[in-house]
Amino acid sequence: MCGRYELHTHPAAIALAFGLPAPPAVLPRFNIAPMQDVPVVRMAPSGERELAFVRWGLVPRWAKDPSIGSKMINARSETLAEKPSFRTALKRHRCLIPADGFYEWKVAAAGSKQPIHIGMKDGSLFAFAGLTERWLSPEGEVLDTCTIVTTQANALLATMHDRMPVIVAPAQYGRWLDVANTNVGELFAPFPADAMTYYAVSTRVNSVRHDDATLIEPVPEAGADGEAAAQTAPGAHAHPHEPPPEQTELF
């Protein structure tokens, strides 16, 4: 499952990591949500990699109503080749979705949910496996969209959710982007748990209205009684509780 993520790496570092010809016009975002425009790396007709902005929530070419995208933010890796919504994109329109971290919600006491920030242990930029599609309205409107591919959760994340996004190792970026490579099933394995880490963050992330760097500051994780297990972490900010977000998923 991946219903919210963040990207704050400098554009020059993004260009270097993904082999782009120039730094992209990407601003730091700390609470990227479905149905928003997001940056993806894909192959341009020229054969070079390019960064483009597409809407998160895939709309198949045959869809009559683009609102279907709100139900297509994730795609199960196990059934990509079978589902009419994704099989063409798997064959022709693969992309990488840069991220510095993503969020999951861990069940605490009395059914409350603690937001958790998940990323690489070394703090490095990484990439989700994504698919893109282009939808044309009867009036000729062009809408480019994407989805994030998911797989079984690794041991680190299994206590929070049984799914996680497919994370593509840098050495495999070219293989995933080159649609001539049809045998990509092994890339869907859960990313190694020992390379990842997580920590609790403020419930401010629950609302998409909030999008600032304080969202990725660590806070004490709620204990079994639902109260904070310790004082607020240095540099973190206390905020009033907000209800957990409505997460749209496709498993």
C-alpha positions, 0 to 999 in steps of 0.5 A: 500500500502507498497512499501518501509520500514525500520528496524533498531532495534537491533537483540537481541530486534527482537529475544525477540519481536518475540520469536526467539531462538537466535538473528538473523543476521539482519543488520540495513536497512533504505530503504528496497525495492521490489525485495530485500531479506528481513527478515521474521519470520515464523514457522520452521518444528521443530515448533519453530519460525525462521527468514529467508531471502526471496525475497520481491515480491511473486512468486506463485508455478505455475508461469513460470517466477519469474519476476512476483514477481515484481507485487506481492509485496502487496496482498489485504486482501479482496481477499486473499482467492480467488486469485490463487496467494495467497490462498495457501499461506494464508492457509499454508505459513503465516509470520510476516515481522518485521519493524520499519517504512514504507514510503508513498508519500504525494501529495504536490503542483503542483503534487510533492510528499513528502516522509513520514515516518510512524510508532508507536507513541511510536517508537516500533518495529512492524510487517506486515502480510505477505505470503511466497511461494517457487518457483522451476525452471525447473533446480531445483533453489529454490526461497523463496519469500514474499508479504505484506498484505494490508487493508483499510487505517486508519484515520491517513493515509487516506489522503495519500493513501487509503491502508496501510499494515496489522499490526499484534498486538504482542498478535496476532503473534501466531494466524497469524503464526499458519496456523491451525487458519483459521479464521484470517479475523479480523486481517485485520482490519486497525491498530488503528490510535491513536497508530501511527504517521508520519512525513516528511523525505528527498527526498533522500529516493526516490532512493534505492541507499540511505540506511542510518540512515539520511533517517528517520530524520524528515524534514519540510513538504512542504507547499501548495506552495511546499516550506518547511513550516519551516527551516530544523529540528534539526539534519536533512540534506538538500538534492537535490530533486529527482523524486518520485519512481516508486511504484509497487502495487497490489490492 
